[in-house]
Amino acid sequence: MDRFSAPWWLPGGNTQTIWPALFSRRFPTAPAPLRRERWTTPDGDFVDVDFGAEARPGAPLLVLFHGLEGSSASHYSQAFAHLAREQGWGFALPHFRGCSGELNRAPRAYHSGDFEEIGWVLGRLRERSPQALRAAGVSLGGNALLRWAEEAGASAAATAAAVAAVCSPVDLAAGGAAIDSGFNRLVYARMFLRTMKPKAMAKLAQHPGLFDRDKVLAARTIRAFDDAFTAPLHGFRGVDDYWSRASAKPALADIRIPALVLNARNDPFVPAASLPREGSVGRHVTLWQPPHGGHVGFPAGRFPGQVLAMPEAVLGWMRAVA
């Protein structure tokens, strides 16, 4: 995957992002149904966790954290779930608060540095798994997962044998600037805001006075939305404080379990110049930075392509290191 090359008929980071999400084959057979559990959180809220088939004896449990506004219905989630089932692994996808189809109750949502929530979820899943977990995170979920591994340090090994972050904006300021510029702002930022702003308004109806309504409604960029909504709800002084403290890149060398950081160099959301470099991440971190792939696309094969190449490579890496 470090040398992944996209099909000739699908050039460029934007096409490699959009086409796989909408049109490529996700798997050769129909997806297996997932079983949902609702967990009560320590603050009296809830988290919905979707489970696949039980792991075969001796096989691990794969935990997948989705990206911004993602869910178990996202194309990458279905691809990971399919491969886990094919290989006999267990599968669990915890939804970030507000992403499972129902608004959460507490005066908070989720964010890119939500490592305490990640740790609580992983801890509960580890209690029901006979061996340490394998955990992967996509985009926002990957950055939050890396932040958990950084904060946990050597103690992470008791919970997870390996972690992987796919297309994660480990430098949130650079990623935020990229998604708020040019074509990205017109297409991707607008797409995310189309769902995030109504959720914010519903949250305000639950908890009047929680944030500045007019400031959120006026937001036309991810930066403006994070400054008006995400940062104040989660105890940050503003968007710059949030993006700085939540970014995984500065502390990757603190990770003490095998960790894969996979980023395509043509990802529209994550500038190649912002990616971590060998020698600055510590001996436990593996960097894969192929030239192609887009943002969580990695299309492969004949037209219309399929999206299994990336999760196959990630699970293969996990088998090799753990």
C-alpha positions as CSV (number, residue, x, y, z in Angstrom):
1,M,0.0,0.0,0.0
2,D,3.0,2.3,0.5
3,R,3.4,2.1,-3.3
4,F,-0.3,2.0,-4.2
5,S,-1.1,3.2,-7.7
6,A,-4.7,4.1,-8.7
7,P,-6.2,2.8,-12.0
8,W,-5.3,4.8,-15.1
9,W,-8.9,5.6,-15.7
10,L,-9.3,7.4,-12.4
11,P,-6.7,10.1,-12.2
12,G,-6.4,12.8,-9.5
13,G,-7.1,13.1,-5.8
14,N,-10.6,14.4,-6.1
15,T,-11.8,11.7,-8.5
16,Q,-10.1,9.1,-6.3
17,T,-12.0,10.5,-3.3
18,I,-15.5,10.9,-4.9
19,W,-15.8,8.0,-7.3
20,P,-15.0,5.2,-4.8
21,A,-17.4,6.6,-2.2
22,L,-20.3,6.7,-4.7
23,F,-19.7,4.2,-7.5
24,S,-17.0,1.6,-6.8
25,R,-17.9,-1.9,-5.7
26,R,-17.6,-2.3,-1.9
27,F,-17.4,-6.1,-1.8
28,P,-18.4,-9.1,-3.9
29,T,-21.2,-10.3,-1.7
30,A,-24.1,-8.6,0.1
31,P,-23.1,-7.1,3.5
32,A,-24.0,-9.1,6.5
33,P,-26.4,-7.4,9.0
34,L,-24.8,-5.6,12.0
35,R,-26.1,-5.9,15.5
36,R,-26.5,-2.7,17.5
37,E,-25.9,-2.1,21.2
38,R,-26.6,1.1,23.0
39,W,-24.2,1.9,25.8
40,T,-24.7,4.5,28.5
41,T,-21.7,6.7,28.9
42,P,-20.3,7.9,32.2
43,D,-21.9,11.3,31.7
44,G,-25.4,9.8,31.2
45,D,-25.4,10.1,27.4
46,F,-25.3,7.1,25.0
47,V,-23.0,5.6,22.3
48,D,-24.3,3.2,19.7
49,V,-22.0,0.3,18.7
50,D,-22.6,-1.9,15.7
51,F,-21.2,-5.4,15.8
52,G,-20.5,-7.9,13.0
53,A,-20.1,-11.6,13.4
54,E,-18.3,-13.1,16.4
55,A,-14.6,-13.7,16.0
56,R,-13.5,-17.3,15.3
57,P,-11.7,-18.9,18.2
58,G,-8.3,-17.3,18.5
59,A,-9.1,-14.5,16.1
60,P,-9.0,-10.8,17.2
61,L,-11.7,-8.2,17.4
62,L,-11.3,-5.3,14.9
63,V,-12.6,-1.9,16.2
64,L,-13.2,0.8,13.5
65,F,-13.7,4.5,14.3
66,H,-15.4,6.3,11.5
67,G,-14.6,9.7,10.1
68,L,-16.4,13.1,10.2
69,E,-20.1,12.5,9.9
70,G,-19.5,8.9,9.0
71,S,-21.2,5.7,10.3
72,S,-21.4,2.0,9.8
73,A,-23.1,2.7,6.5
74,S,-20.0,4.5,5.1
75,H,-18.3,2.8,2.2
76,Y,-15.0,2.2,4.1
77,S,-16.9,0.9,7.1
78,Q,-18.7,-1.7,5.0
79,A,-15.4,-2.7,3.3
80,F,-13.7,-3.2,6.7
81,A,-16.7,-5.1,8.1
82,H,-16.7,-7.4,5.0
83,L,-13.0,-8.2,5.2
84,A,-13.2,-8.8,9.0
85,R,-16.0,-11.4,8.4
86,E,-14.1,-13.0,5.5
87,Q,-11.0,-13.4,7.7
88,G,-12.9,-14.6,10.8
89,W,-12.2,-11.5,12.8
90,G,-14.8,-9.9,15.1
91,F,-15.9,-6.4,14.1
92,A,-17.2,-3.5,16.1
93,L,-17.9,0.1,15.0
94,P,-18.6,2.6,17.8
95,H,-20.5,5.7,16.5
96,F,-19.3,9.0,17.7
97,R,-22.1,10.9,19.5
98,G,-24.8,12.0,17.1
99,C,-23.6,9.9,14.2
100,S,-25.8,6.8,14.6
101,G,-29.0,8.4,13.4
102,E,-30.2,9.8,16.7
103,L,-29.1,13.0,18.4
104,N,-27.2,12.4,21.6
105,R,-28.5,13.9,24.9
106,A,-25.5,15.6,26.5
107,P,-24.4,19.2,25.8
108,R,-21.5,17.9,23.7
109,A,-20.9,16.2,20.4
110,Y,-17.5,14.7,19.1
111,H,-14.2,16.1,17.9
112,S,-10.9,15.1,16.3
113,G,-9.1,14.8,19.7
114,D,-11.7,12.9,21.6
115,F,-9.2,10.4,23.0
116,E,-11.0,10.1,26.4
117,E,-14.1,8.8,24.6
118,I,-11.9,6.5,22.5
119,G,-10.3,5.1,25.6
120,W,-13.6,4.4,27.3
121,V,-15.0,2.6,24.3
122,L,-11.8,0.5,23.8
123,G,-11.8,-0.3,27.5
124,R,-15.3,-1.7,27.4
125,L,-14.6,-3.7,24.2
126,R,-11.4,-5.1,25.7
127,E,-13.4,-6.5,28.6
128,R,-15.3,-8.7,26.3
129,S,-12.3,-9.7,24.1
130,P,-10.0,-12.6,25.0
131,Q,-7.0,-10.8,23.5
132,A,-5.9,-7.3,22.8
133,L,-7.8,-5.4,20.2
134,R,-6.8,-4.3,16.7
135,A,-8.2,-0.8,16.2
136,A,-8.3,1.4,13.1
137,G,-9.6,4.9,12.6
138,V,-10.6,6.7,9.4
139,S,-9.9,10.4,8.9
140,L,-11.1,12.2,12.1
141,G,-11.5,8.8,13.8
142,G,-7.9,7.9,13.0
143,N,-6.5,11.2,14.5
144,A,-8.5,10.6,17.7
145,L,-7.3,7.0,17.9
146,L,-3.7,8.2,17.6
147,R,-4.3,10.8,20.3
148,W,-5.5,8.0,22.5
149,A,-2.4,5.9,21.8
150,E,-0.2,9.0,22.6
151,E,-1.9,9.7,25.8
152,A,-2.0,6.0,26.9
153,G,1.7,5.4,26.2
154,A,3.0,2.0,27.3
155,S,-0.4,1.2,29.0
156,A,-2.1,1.1,25.6
157,A,-0.6,-2.4,25.0
158,A,-3.0,-3.9,27.6
159,T,-5.9,-2.8,25.4
160,A,-4.8,-2.7,21.8
161,A,-2.1,-4.8,20.0
162,A,-2.0,-2.3,17.1
163,V,-3.6,0.8,15.8
164,A,-4.0,2.2,12.3
165,A,-5.0,5.7,11.1
166,V,-6.2,6.0,7.5
167,C,-6.2,9.4,5.7
168,S,-6.2,11.2,9.1
169,P,-5.5,15.0,9.3
170,V,-2.8,14.7,11.9
171,D,-2.1,18.4,11.4
172,L,-5.6,19.8,11.9
173,A,-4.6,23.4,11.0
174,A,-3.2,22.3,7.7
175,G,-6.2,20.0,7.0
176,G,-8.6,22.7,7.9
177,A,-7.0,25.2,5.6
178,A,-7.1,22.7,2.8
179,I,-10.7,21.8,3.1
180,D,-11.8,25.4,3.3
181,S,-10.0,26.4,0.1
182,G,-11.2,26.5,-3.5
183,F,-12.9,23.5,-4.9
184,N,-12.7,21.7,-1.5
185,R,-14.7,24.5,0.2
186,L,-17.4,24.4,-2.6
187,V,-17.8,20.7,-2.4
188,Y,-16.5,19.0,0.7
189,A,-16.8,21.7,3.3
190,R,-20.3,22.5,2.1
191,M,-21.2,18.7,2.2
192,F,-20.1,18.4,5.8
193,L,-21.8,21.6,6.9
194,R,-25.0,20.5,5.4
195,T,-25.4,17.9,8.1
196,M,-23.4,19.4,11.0
197,K,-25.3,22.7,11.1
198,P,-28.7,21.1,11.5
199,K,-27.3,18.9,14.3
200,A,-25.9,21.9,16.0
201,M,-29.3,23.7,15.9
202,A,-31.0,20.6,17.3
203,K,-28.3,20.5,20.1
204,L,-29.1,24.2,20.8
205,A,-32.8,23.3,21.1
206,Q,-31.9,20.7,23.7
207,H,-29.6,23.0,25.6
208,P,-30.6,26.7,25.1
209,G,-27.7,29.1,25.3
210,L,-25.0,26.4,24.7
211,F,-23.3,28.5,21.9
212,D,-23.8,31.5,19.7
213,R,-26.6,30.5,17.3
214,D,-26.0,33.3,14.8
215,K,-22.3,32.5,14.6
216,V,-23.0,28.9,13.8
217,L,-25.6,29.7,11.2
218,A,-23.2,32.2,9.5
219,A,-20.4,29.6,9.3
220,R,-19.4,28.9,5.7
221,T,-16.1,27.1,6.5
222,I,-15.1,24.2,8.7
223,R,-12.8,26.6,10.6
224,A,-15.7,29.0,11.3
225,F,-18.0,26.1,12.4
226,D,-15.3,24.6,14.7
227,D,-14.7,28.0,16.2
228,A,-18.4,28.6,16.9
229,F,-19.5,25.0,17.8
230,T,-16.9,22.3,18.2
231,A,-14.4,24.3,20.3
232,P,-16.7,25.8,22.9
233,L,-18.7,22.6,23.4
234,H,-15.6,20.6,24.2
235,G,-13.6,23.0,26.5
236,F,-11.3,24.6,23.9
237,R,-10.6,28.4,23.9
238,G,-11.3,28.6,20.2
239,V,-10.5,26.9,16.9
240,D,-6.8,27.5,17.0
241,D,-6.6,26.0,20.5
242,Y,-8.7,23.1,19.4
243,W,-6.8,22.3,16.3
244,S,-3.4,22.6,18.1
245,R,-4.3,20.4,21.1
246,A,-6.2,17.8,19.1
247,S,-3.6,17.2,16.4
248,A,-1.8,13.9,16.7
249,K,1.3,14.8,14.6
250,P,3.3,16.6,17.4
251,A,3.2,13.6,19.8
252,L,3.5,10.6,17.4
253,A,6.8,9.7,19.0
254,D,5.0,9.1,22.3
255,I,3.2,6.0,20.9
256,R,4.4,2.7,22.4
257,I,2.4,0.1,20.4
258,P,2.6,-0.6,16.7
259,A,0.9,2.2,14.8
260,L,0.3,2.7,11.1
261,V,-0.3,6.1,9.7
262,L,-1.5,5.8,6.1
263,N,-2.0,9.0,4.0
264,A,-2.2,9.3,0.2
265,R,-0.1,12.2,-1.0
266,N,-2.8,13.4,-3.3
267,D,-5.5,13.6,-0.5
268,P,-7.5,16.8,-1.1
269,F,-8.1,17.2,2.7
270,V,-4.5,16.5,3.9
271,P,-1.7,18.4,2.2
272,A,1.4,16.2,1.5
273,A,3.6,18.9,3.0
274,S,1.9,18.6,6.4
275,L,2.5,14.8,6.7
276,P,4.8,13.4,9.3
277,R,8.3,12.4,8.2
278,E,10.4,9.4,9.0
279,G,12.7,10.0,12.0
280,S,10.3,12.2,13.8
281,V,7.6,9.7,14.7
282,G,9.4,7.1,16.9
283,R,10.2,3.5,16.2
284,H,6.7,2.2,16.9
285,V,5.1,4.2,14.0
286,T,5.0,3.1,10.4
287,L,4.3,5.7,7.7
288,W,2.7,4.7,4.4
289,Q,2.4,7.7,2.1
290,P,1.6,6.4,-1.4
291,P,1.3,8.9,-4.3
292,H,-2.3,8.0,-5.1
293,G,-5.5,7.2,-3.2
294,G,-7.3,10.4,-2.5
295,H,-9.2,10.7,0.7
296,V,-10.3,7.3,1.9
297,G,-10.6,6.2,-1.7
298,F,-7.8,3.9,-2.9
299,P,-9.8,2.5,-5.8
300,A,-8.4,-0.6,-7.5
301,G,-9.2,-2.9,-10.4
302,R,-11.2,-2.6,-13.5
303,F,-14.0,-0.1,-14.0
304,P,-15.9,0.7,-11.8
305,G,-13.2,-0.3,-9.3
306,Q,-13.5,-1.7,-5.8
307,V,-12.5,-0.3,-2.4
308,L,-11.0,-3.4,-0.7
309,A,-7.3,-2.7,-1.4
310,M,-6.9,-0.3,1.5
311,P,-8.6,-2.3,4.2
312,E,-6.9,-5.5,2.9
313,A,-3.5,-3.8,3.3
314,V,-4.3,-2.4,6.8
315,L,-5.5,-5.8,8.1
316,G,-2.4,-7.4,6.5
317,W,-0.2,-5.0,8.3
318,M,-2.0,-5.7,11.6
319,R,-1.5,-9.5,11.1
320,A,2.2,-8.9,10.5
321,V,2.9,-6.7,13.6
322,A,0.5,-8.2,16.1
